[in-house]
Amino acid sequence: MICRLSASHVFAGLVIVVAGCRPGASGGSSAREPGSAPSAQWAATRIDTLLRFGREDQDGREALAQAAVSQDTAVIFSTMRADSARTRWLQAAVARDGWPGRTSAGDSAQQAAWLILQHSPDTAWQAAMLPDLERLGRSGELPLADVALLTDRVLVHWAQPQRYGSQFDLTDGRLVPAPVADVAGLDARRASMGLPPMAEYVRVLTEQTKLPVVWPPVP
């Protein structure tokens, strides 16, 4: 069982992200091609549903982090099923109305959508959505920090070095970073995306997970 954890929004209230727990390679099919649906104003009822799904996502994360440590597979697979259901709902909503950015849905809704995408077991959809989110992040529709974490998630899934150092594997009771490209330039890249220095990130990970964190990476 491989479990990957990351943290985001260090300065705006920490969100611990169990970004992937899987017995093997995960994957899925994309529900839409990026850019196939124009961005539209989201209806209030769909925003309410999205906000509820965002709360449900976060309600289960602490239990999931504990389950990853104890290898409680019942909790892990139950959460994955819930993640899959939220993914299917969001895929259909995005195909209809476009990604829920700040302008079309508001800050809270766009954050809830990002959490669902980041936790989705459909890694093909994550990769397909990344160019759209990069464009929206550059235009101010969502935080660049969110784009950075999703970028790392996609890179690590495809066995490539992560760019921003956000992804850690839970190995033998320790958080071990997935391979990182150009460690010397890491803090500069993180700063460009609104992320704190790596030392601060590691400190918060340690405090919030109560687990030892391996950093810097072991050669």
DOLO-66189 format. One record per residue (C-alpha): residue number from 1; residue in three letters; x, z, y. Coordinates in pm, 1 decimal. Layout:
REM residues N
+-----+------+----------+----------+----------+
|  nr | rest |        u |        w |        v |
+-----+------+----------+----------+----------+
| NUM |  ALA |        X |        Z |        Y |
...
+-----+------+----------+----------+----------+
END
This chain:
REM residues 219
+-----+------+----------+----------+----------+
|  nr | rest |        u |        w |        v |
+-----+------+----------+----------+----------+
|   1 |  MET |      0.0 |      0.0 |      0.0 |
|   2 |  ILE |    146.6 |   -108.5 |    333.9 |
|   3 |  CYS |     13.4 |     56.7 |    647.8 |
|   4 |  ARG |    116.4 |    -45.6 |    996.7 |
|   5 |  LEU |     65.1 |    168.9 |   1304.1 |
|   6 |  SER |    112.6 |    106.6 |   1673.5 |
|   7 |  ALA |     10.5 |    268.7 |   1999.7 |
|   8 |  SER |   -116.8 |    122.7 |   2323.0 |
|   9 |  HIS |   -220.0 |    222.2 |   2673.5 |
|  10 |  VAL |     33.3 |    503.9 |   2695.6 |
|  11 |  PHE |    -34.7 |    564.1 |   3063.4 |
|  12 |  ALA |   -412.7 |    514.8 |   3055.2 |
|  13 |  GLY |   -488.8 |    734.2 |   2753.5 |
|  14 |  LEU |   -330.1 |    671.0 |   2417.4 |
|  15 |  VAL |   -506.5 |    467.9 |   2153.6 |
|  16 |  ILE |   -351.5 |    497.3 |   1809.7 |
|  17 |  VAL |   -393.5 |    169.3 |   1628.7 |
|  18 |  VAL |   -382.5 |    145.2 |   1252.3 |
|  19 |  ALA |   -320.1 |   -223.3 |   1281.9 |
|  20 |  GLY |   -319.9 |   -303.6 |    915.7 |
|  21 |  CYS |   -348.2 |   -130.1 |    577.6 |
|  22 |  ARG |   -336.8 |   -367.4 |    288.3 |
|  23 |  PRO |   -255.8 |   -367.9 |    -83.5 |
|  24 |  GLY |   -119.1 |   -720.3 |    -41.1 |
|  25 |  ALA |   -121.1 |  -1004.6 |    211.2 |
|  26 |  SER |   -433.8 |  -1013.7 |    421.5 |
|  27 |  GLY |   -595.5 |  -1321.6 |    561.5 |
|  28 |  GLY |   -916.0 |  -1505.2 |    624.3 |
|  29 |  SER |  -1070.7 |  -1801.8 |    790.6 |
|  30 |  SER |  -1117.1 |  -1858.8 |   1158.2 |
|  31 |  ALA |  -1474.9 |  -1873.5 |   1285.3 |
|  32 |  ARG |  -1394.4 |  -2100.2 |   1576.7 |
|  33 |  GLU |  -1122.0 |  -2308.6 |   1726.4 |
|  34 |  PRO |   -984.6 |  -2150.1 |   2046.7 |
|  35 |  GLY |  -1140.2 |  -2303.3 |   2353.2 |
|  36 |  SER |  -1432.6 |  -2457.0 |   2164.0 |
|  37 |  ALA |  -1686.5 |  -2246.4 |   2357.2 |
|  38 |  PRO |  -1680.9 |  -2199.9 |   2734.5 |
|  39 |  SER |  -1659.1 |  -1847.2 |   2873.8 |
|  40 |  ALA |  -2006.3 |  -1731.4 |   2976.0 |
|  41 |  GLN |  -2151.3 |  -1416.2 |   3125.2 |
|  42 |  TRP |  -2221.5 |  -1184.8 |   2837.1 |
|  43 |  ALA |  -2579.2 |  -1055.1 |   2803.2 |
|  44 |  ALA |  -2626.3 |   -682.0 |   2858.7 |
|  45 |  THR |  -2762.3 |   -630.0 |   2508.6 |
|  46 |  ARG |  -2454.5 |   -790.0 |   2349.2 |
|  47 |  ILE |  -2224.8 |   -587.7 |   2575.2 |
|  48 |  ASP |  -2403.3 |   -271.0 |   2458.1 |
|  49 |  THR |  -2348.2 |   -371.9 |   2094.8 |
|  50 |  LEU |  -1982.6 |   -448.7 |   2162.2 |
|  51 |  LEU |  -1931.5 |   -111.6 |   2328.9 |
|  52 |  ARG |  -2092.8 |     63.9 |   2032.2 |
|  53 |  PHE |  -1866.8 |   -123.8 |   1791.3 |
|  54 |  GLY |  -1566.7 |    -25.2 |   2002.1 |
|  55 |  ARG |  -1664.3 |    342.4 |   1977.5 |
|  56 |  GLU |  -1714.0 |    310.5 |   1602.7 |
|  57 |  ASP |  -1372.1 |    148.8 |   1570.2 |
|  58 |  GLN |  -1203.6 |    438.3 |   1748.5 |
|  59 |  ASP |  -1408.7 |    708.0 |   1573.0 |
|  60 |  GLY |  -1262.1 |    598.5 |   1240.4 |
|  61 |  ARG |   -900.1 |    557.4 |   1349.7 |
|  62 |  GLU |   -780.6 |    918.4 |   1326.2 |
|  63 |  ALA |   -924.8 |    954.9 |    976.0 |
|  64 |  LEU |   -765.7 |    623.9 |    880.4 |
|  65 |  ALA |   -424.0 |    733.6 |   1005.2 |
|  66 |  GLN |   -453.5 |   1049.7 |    794.9 |
|  67 |  ALA |   -569.7 |    846.6 |    496.5 |
|  68 |  ALA |   -266.7 |    620.8 |    531.7 |
|  69 |  VAL |    -40.1 |    925.9 |    497.4 |
|  70 |  SER |   -230.9 |   1071.4 |    201.1 |
|  71 |  GLN |   -293.8 |    728.8 |     41.4 |
|  72 |  ASP |   -668.7 |    796.1 |     36.6 |
|  73 |  THR |   -770.8 |    446.6 |    -65.6 |
|  74 |  ALA |  -1145.0 |    518.5 |    -43.0 |
|  75 |  VAL |  -1121.1 |    584.0 |    331.8 |
|  76 |  ILE |   -883.2 |    292.6 |    382.5 |
|  77 |  PHE |  -1104.3 |     36.4 |    209.8 |
|  78 |  SER |  -1421.7 |    173.0 |    369.4 |
|  79 |  THR |  -1264.4 |    125.4 |    711.5 |
|  80 |  MET |  -1146.9 |   -223.3 |    621.8 |
|  81 |  ARG |  -1503.5 |   -318.5 |    525.5 |
|  82 |  ALA |  -1627.9 |   -189.2 |    860.7 |
|  83 |  ASP |  -1349.3 |   -381.6 |   1038.7 |
|  84 |  SER |  -1456.3 |   -697.9 |    855.9 |
|  85 |  ALA |  -1819.9 |   -653.4 |    960.2 |
|  86 |  ARG |  -1724.6 |   -602.7 |   1324.9 |
|  87 |  THR |  -1495.7 |   -905.3 |   1302.4 |
|  88 |  ARG |  -1778.0 |  -1129.3 |   1181.0 |
|  89 |  TRP |  -2004.4 |  -1013.8 |   1462.7 |
|  90 |  LEU |  -1737.5 |  -1072.2 |   1727.8 |
|  91 |  GLN |  -1645.6 |  -1413.7 |   1589.3 |
|  92 |  ALA |  -2005.7 |  -1528.0 |   1624.0 |
|  93 |  ALA |  -2034.6 |  -1380.3 |   1973.9 |
|  94 |  VAL |  -1710.1 |  -1543.3 |   2092.1 |
|  95 |  ALA |  -1817.1 |  -1879.6 |   1948.0 |
|  96 |  ARG |  -2136.7 |  -1851.5 |   2153.6 |
|  97 |  ASP |  -2014.5 |  -1700.6 |   2482.1 |
|  98 |  GLY |  -1633.6 |  -1713.5 |   2484.1 |
|  99 |  TRP |  -1401.3 |  -1413.9 |   2488.9 |
| 100 |  PRO |  -1546.0 |  -1112.3 |   2676.8 |
| 101 |  GLY |  -1304.7 |  -1078.8 |   2967.3 |
| 102 |  ARG |  -1326.8 |   -853.3 |   3271.0 |
| 103 |  THR |  -1533.6 |  -1104.5 |   3467.7 |
| 104 |  SER |  -1780.6 |  -1194.5 |   3194.5 |
| 105 |  ALA |  -1826.5 |   -854.3 |   3027.8 |
| 106 |  GLY |  -1636.8 |   -578.8 |   3211.5 |
| 107 |  ASP |  -1325.5 |   -373.3 |   3137.8 |
| 108 |  SER |  -1477.9 |   -150.2 |   2868.9 |
| 109 |  ALA |  -1625.4 |   -441.2 |   2675.9 |
| 110 |  GLN |  -1307.3 |   -648.0 |   2685.1 |
| 111 |  GLN |  -1113.6 |   -345.0 |   2557.8 |
| 112 |  ALA |  -1362.4 |   -295.2 |   2272.6 |
| 113 |  ALA |  -1328.9 |   -661.7 |   2176.7 |
| 114 |  TRP |   -950.8 |   -637.5 |   2174.3 |
| 115 |  LEU |   -963.3 |   -333.7 |   1943.5 |
| 116 |  ILE |  -1186.0 |   -522.4 |   1700.0 |
| 117 |  LEU |   -952.1 |   -822.6 |   1704.8 |
| 118 |  GLN |   -636.3 |   -611.5 |   1671.3 |
| 119 |  HIS |   -781.2 |   -426.7 |   1371.1 |
| 120 |  SER |   -935.0 |   -734.4 |   1210.5 |
| 121 |  PRO |   -827.8 |   -815.1 |    853.6 |
| 122 |  ASP |   -873.6 |  -1183.3 |    944.1 |
| 123 |  THR |   -515.2 |  -1252.7 |   1043.1 |
| 124 |  ALA |   -581.4 |  -1626.8 |   1071.7 |
| 125 |  TRP |   -837.4 |  -1553.1 |   1343.0 |
| 126 |  GLN |   -592.3 |  -1325.3 |   1523.5 |
| 127 |  ALA |   -336.4 |  -1606.1 |   1533.6 |
| 128 |  ALA |   -599.1 |  -1861.0 |   1640.8 |
| 129 |  MET |   -719.0 |  -1640.4 |   1927.0 |
| 130 |  LEU |   -372.8 |  -1551.9 |   2059.2 |
| 131 |  PRO |   -331.9 |  -1859.5 |   2287.7 |
| 132 |  ASP |   -671.0 |  -1788.2 |   2447.7 |
| 133 |  LEU |   -580.7 |  -1424.0 |   2506.1 |
| 134 |  GLU |   -242.3 |  -1519.8 |   2650.3 |
| 135 |  ARG |   -415.6 |  -1747.6 |   2899.9 |
| 136 |  LEU |   -673.1 |  -1481.4 |   2988.5 |
| 137 |  GLY |   -403.4 |  -1217.1 |   3024.2 |
| 138 |  ARG |   -208.2 |  -1432.6 |   3269.8 |
| 139 |  SER |   -525.3 |  -1481.4 |   3473.5 |
| 140 |  GLY |   -597.0 |  -1106.9 |   3488.1 |
| 141 |  GLU |   -896.0 |  -1109.2 |   3253.0 |
| 142 |  LEU |   -734.7 |   -859.6 |   3014.8 |
| 143 |  PRO |   -420.8 |   -640.9 |   3016.1 |
| 144 |  LEU |    -95.8 |   -813.8 |   2928.8 |
| 145 |  ALA |    -13.4 |   -507.3 |   2717.5 |
| 146 |  ASP |   -298.3 |   -606.0 |   2485.4 |
| 147 |  VAL |   -155.0 |   -956.4 |   2456.6 |
| 148 |  ALA |    184.9 |   -806.9 |   2368.7 |
| 149 |  LEU |     46.7 |   -592.4 |   2087.6 |
| 150 |  LEU |   -150.7 |   -879.9 |   1940.2 |
| 151 |  THR |    156.7 |  -1104.4 |   1965.0 |
| 152 |  ASP |    360.3 |   -855.1 |   1763.8 |
| 153 |  ARG |     80.5 |   -818.2 |   1510.0 |
| 154 |  VAL |     68.1 |  -1193.8 |   1451.3 |
| 155 |  LEU |    446.9 |  -1233.0 |   1436.5 |
| 156 |  VAL |    489.0 |   -950.3 |   1186.0 |
| 157 |  HIS |    213.7 |  -1085.7 |    963.0 |
| 158 |  TRP |    395.6 |  -1418.0 |    946.7 |
| 159 |  ALA |    722.9 |  -1238.7 |    859.8 |
| 160 |  GLN |    881.8 |  -1307.9 |   1198.4 |
| 161 |  PRO |   1058.5 |  -1048.9 |   1417.8 |
| 162 |  GLN |    824.3 |   -880.8 |   1662.2 |
| 163 |  ARG |    886.0 |   -933.5 |   2033.6 |
| 164 |  TYR |    774.3 |   -604.8 |   2193.2 |
| 165 |  GLY |    852.5 |   -338.4 |   1931.4 |
| 166 |  SER |    495.4 |   -215.2 |   1888.2 |
| 167 |  GLN |    456.8 |   -239.6 |   1510.9 |
| 168 |  PHE |    572.6 |     34.6 |   1274.6 |
| 169 |  ASP |    532.6 |     59.5 |    896.9 |
| 170 |  LEU |    451.8 |    391.8 |    734.5 |
| 171 |  THR |    725.2 |    426.7 |    472.7 |
| 172 |  ASP |    799.5 |    746.1 |    278.5 |
| 173 |  GLY |    629.5 |    959.5 |    541.7 |
| 174 |  ARG |    816.5 |    802.0 |    832.9 |
| 175 |  LEU |    728.2 |    535.7 |   1087.3 |
| 176 |  VAL |    981.3 |    255.6 |   1050.8 |
| 177 |  PRO |    981.6 |    -37.4 |   1296.6 |
| 178 |  ALA |    910.3 |   -382.4 |   1167.8 |
| 179 |  PRO |   1205.2 |   -614.7 |   1248.8 |
| 180 |  VAL |   1254.4 |   -661.9 |   1623.6 |
| 181 |  ALA |   1407.9 |   -965.0 |   1793.6 |
| 182 |  ASP |   1684.2 |   -899.9 |   2050.4 |
| 183 |  VAL |   1668.1 |   -518.7 |   2066.2 |
| 184 |  ALA |   1900.8 |   -518.5 |   2368.2 |
| 185 |  GLY |   1643.9 |   -708.9 |   2574.3 |
| 186 |  LEU |   1341.8 |   -519.7 |   2439.1 |
| 187 |  ASP |   1273.1 |   -290.2 |   2736.1 |
| 188 |  ALA |   1286.3 |   -581.4 |   2979.8 |
| 189 |  ARG |   1033.0 |   -775.6 |   2772.9 |
| 190 |  ARG |    811.5 |   -468.2 |   2746.3 |
| 191 |  ALA |    823.1 |   -411.1 |   3121.4 |
| 192 |  SER |    716.1 |   -771.9 |   3182.2 |
| 193 |  MET |    397.9 |   -700.4 |   2984.5 |
| 194 |  GLY |    318.8 |   -365.7 |   3142.6 |
| 195 |  LEU |    446.3 |   -160.2 |   2848.1 |
| 196 |  PRO |    652.4 |    159.5 |   2890.4 |
| 197 |  PRO |   1018.7 |    179.9 |   2785.8 |
| 198 |  MET |   1075.6 |    206.6 |   2412.3 |
| 199 |  ALA |   1201.9 |    564.4 |   2436.5 |
| 200 |  GLU |    870.6 |    671.2 |   2590.5 |
| 201 |  TYR |    674.2 |    474.3 |   2333.6 |
| 202 |  VAL |    861.0 |    641.0 |   2046.7 |
| 203 |  ARG |    809.2 |    985.0 |   2202.4 |
| 204 |  VAL |    433.8 |    931.3 |   2225.6 |
| 205 |  LEU |    414.1 |    790.5 |   1872.7 |
| 206 |  THR |    592.6 |   1099.8 |   1744.1 |
| 207 |  GLU |    367.1 |   1340.1 |   1934.5 |
| 208 |  GLN |     42.2 |   1167.6 |   1843.9 |
| 209 |  THR |    107.2 |   1092.4 |   1475.5 |
| 210 |  LYS |    310.5 |   1407.0 |   1398.6 |
| 211 |  LEU |    538.2 |   1183.1 |   1194.6 |
| 212 |  PRO |    911.1 |   1119.6 |   1227.2 |
| 213 |  VAL |    981.7 |    784.7 |   1393.4 |
| 214 |  VAL |   1290.3 |    582.8 |   1305.1 |
| 215 |  TRP |   1444.3 |    440.9 |   1624.4 |
| 216 |  PRO |   1661.2 |    250.6 |   1696.6 |
| 217 |  PRO |   1617.5 |     20.6 |   1398.1 |
| 218 |  VAL |   1855.8 |     74.9 |   1110.8 |
| 219 |  PRO |   2080.7 |   -233.5 |   1078.4 |
+-----+------+----------+----------+----------+
END
